[in-house]
């Protein structure tokens, strides 16, 4: 049995088709990256799974229960963290987790045990008796995951959990998500590809409300990734790099060219032609090269290709 299953889910807001016959499946115990650009429909899908919104059409199941028909019946199987969680700022983390335990009907002994476990899991031991209002963004998100786990749900829904966090906060939150692998099924929406590559073993890519690809991460890379070359130049020739990149983009064997500071990443659909012409053109353009190599395709390469093509090819 799949942990999460969606079939033909559709939702419209006025003239906007947020979800368009979305279908996907998530295996138990996996960390599933629900990946898409802003506005792709990720939050709408998660809110429907969490029982906070109704679909216009289609069905969704959580741990075997049809959430689109009986949201209340499936609610105890779900832990949910919205993109911008709210807390009682005057409470401490320990008090807040105890309060959530009361909401779920846990006994005093169960609440004490569970609160201690979750404070440790979230790495909030030293801050557990401080007021939540003084927490950093990363600490708040970790507390949000802890409260979503109070009743030990088999499914954890995370809506853009690292959005807006600084690098340290992102690292700490991703470490926490990694610890949950195998303990529960994590369904995590995001538009940050590096985070998906780090913690997710399966990926679904959504664009304009439709799923354009779904597979284990490594399988997705093997199936859809296109060859990539990187050209890194000396800082003295970064101006020439942009001009060279514009010329390369016009070549029929080039899929795309992106520049990050002094490095150009070139995706191609004809490796042999690229090997013959790419380096030669860089030298002809007068670029002073620090590095030139064919590199392993990334999830970002796959993502850009699928979103731009609508899932074709």
N, C-alpha and C positions, 0 to 999 in steps of 0.2 A: 504494500500500500504506500502511495506517495504521501509525503507530509503536507504538501500544498499542491492543489490542482485547480487550474482555471480553464474554463472552456467557453469560448465565444463571448467574453466579457466586453460589454459596450456601455459607454456613458457619454452623454452630451450635456454641455452647459451652454444653452443658447445656440449660437452658431458654431461653437467650438466642439469638435469631436475629440474628447479627451482620451477615450479608449475606443478602439475599433476592432471588435471581434478578437480580443486578446486571449491567447491560449498558451499555457505553460505548465510545467510539472517540476516539482522540487523533491529530491530524494531525502529520506529521513537522515538526520545527523549531519547534513552538509551545511556549508556556508555558501549561500547562493547570492551572487552579485547581480542585482537588478539594475542594469546600466543603461543610461540614456541621457541625452542633453536636457537642459532645463526646459520644462514645458512638454516633455514627451509623454506624460501620463503616469509617471511613477507614483507620485503621492496619491493620485486618485485610486489607483489599483490597491495600494496598501490600505487606504481608508476603507475601501469596500471589504477587504479581507478582515480588517479589524472590527467590522460592524458599525463603522461611523458614517458610512454613506451607502446608498442603494444603487445598484446597477440598473440600467435601462433594459439590458438583456444579458443573457449568459448566466453561468453558474460558477461558484467557487467553493472548494472544499478545504477545510482545515482539519488535519488528522482524521480524515474520514467523515467529518460532519459538514453538511452543506451550509456554509455561513451565509450564503445569499438567501437561504430560506429561513434559517433560524440563527440569527446573529447572537442572541442571548445564550443559546445552548452551546455555542462554540467558544464563548468568551473566556471561559476558565482554562481553555487550552492555548490561549494566546497571551504573550507578553508584548507590549507595544510601546515604542519610544517615538514620539513625533519629532519632527525636525526642530521645533523650538519648544522643549518641555517646560512646564511651569511647576514651581515648588512653593511651599510656604516658607518664605525667606527667614522667618523668625525661628523656625525649627532647626535642630541639628540633624545631621544625616541619620544618626541612630534613632532619634525621635520620629523622623519621617518614615523610615523603613518599618518601625514598630507600628506606626499609624496605618501604613499600607497593609501590614499583616492583620490588623484588626478588621480592615475592610473585607479581607478575604476569609475572615472567620477563624484565623489561627489562634490556638490557645496561647496563654502567656509564655509557657515553656517553649512552644514551637516558635513564637515570635523572637524570643531571646536568642535561641539557637540560630535561626535563619538570619537574623540581623547581624550577628557576629560573623557568620559565613560570608554574607554578601559584602560587608564592610571590608573584609580581607580580600575577597575576590576583586572588588573594585579599586583596591589600593588606597582606601580612604582611612586607614587605621589611625593615622596621626591627626586627621581632620574630622573624625567621626563625631566629636562633641563640640565642633564649631558651628556657628549659624550658617545655613546654606546661602544666605544672602551675600556672604563674603567669598563664596567659591569662584574659582576661575571657570571659564567655559568648558574646559576639558574635565574638570572635577564634576561639574554639573551633569555633563553627558554620561560620565561613568556612574554617577548616582542614579541617573535615569535608567540605565541598563540594569542596575541593581534592583530598583523598584519594579522593573518589568519582570524580574525573575523571582520575586518573593514567593509566589505560589507554585514554583517549579513547572512552568508551562513547557510543553514539548515544542512549541513554535514561538520564535522571537522575531517580531517585525520591527525593523529599524529603518526609519525614514531619514536619509541623508545624515547619518550620525556624526560625521566628521566635518560637516559644512560649517565654515566660519571659525574653525579652531586653528590655533597657531601650530607650528611644527611639533612642539613638545606635546601639546594636547592631542594631536592626531596620533602620534606614536603611542602614547599611553592607551588611547582608546582602541587602537588596532591590536595592541598586545592583549587587551581584555577580550576582544572578539576572537582572537586566535585561541585563547584559553577555553572558549565555549565550544570549539569544534568537537563534535561527537557527543557532547552533553545534551544539546538540543539542536533543533534545526533553526538556522539563522537566515532570514530573508532580508537582505540589506540593499536598499536603493541608494544610488550614488551617481554622480557624474564625474567622479575623480578616478581615473583609470588606474593610477599607480596603487591606490588602495585596494582595488579589486584584484590586481595582480598579486598583491601581497597576501591577502587573507582568504580569498574565495576559491573554492575548488570547482564550482560550476558558475556559468555566466549566462544570463539572458539579456539580449540587447533590444531595447525598445525605441521606436522612432515614430512620432505622430500617432501614438496609441496602438501601434501594431508591433508584434514581436518579429524582428528581422533575422535573429539567429539565437540558438540556444544549444549549449553543449558544455561538457567539461572544459575547463580553461585551456588545457594543453591540446585537446582535440580541436577546439575552436581556432587556436593559433595555426595548427597544422593544416586545417581545412581552408581557412580564408586568408591567411597571411600572405602578403606578396613580398618578394625580395626587396631589401632595403640596402642602400649604400649611405655611408656618412662621410662627409668631407669637412674636416676641421682645418681652419686656416689660421695663420699668424694674425695677431690683433691688428697689425699694420695694414692688412688687406681685407678687413671686414666690409668696407665700402664696395670693393670689387666683387665680394661674395654675393651681395644682393643683385648686382647687375648680371652676374653669371647665372644665378638661380632663375632669373626671369627668362633668360634664353633657354635654359634647360627645360623649364616648364612647357615650352612650345614644342618639344620633341614628341613624336607620336609614341615612343616607347616608354615615356615617363608618365606615371600615374599622378604623383603629387610631389611637391618640394616644400619643406618647412624649414625655417631658420630659427635657431635658438642661439643667440649671441654670435659666436664665431663658428658654429657648426651647422651645416646644411644636411638634412636628411632627405634622401631621394628614394621614392618608391617607384619601382619599374615593373613592367609586365613582359619585358624581353631582357633576360639576364645577359645573354651573349652580346647583344648590341650594347648594353650598358657597360659591360667589361671592356669593350673595344673603344667606346667613344667618351665615356664619362671622365675618366682621368685625363685623357688627351685634351678635352675641352677645358678642363680646369687649368691645366698648364698653359694652354694657349691664351686663356683669359688673364694670365699673369698672377694667379693665386699662389701665395707662399703656403704650402701645405705642411701642417703638423701631423695630420693623420688622414688616411684614406683607407676605408675598409668596407667589406660587405658584412652587415650585422644581422643578428637574429631579429626577426620581425617582433614587434611588441603588440600588446593588446590595443594600444592606441592606434596602431596601423590598421588593425582589423576593424576597430570601432569606426574610424573615419571612413574607411572603405564601404562598410555596410550601411552606415547612416546616409552617406552621400548617394549610394546606389539604391537605397530602399531594400537591401537584402539580396539584390541580384549579384551573381558572380561571386 
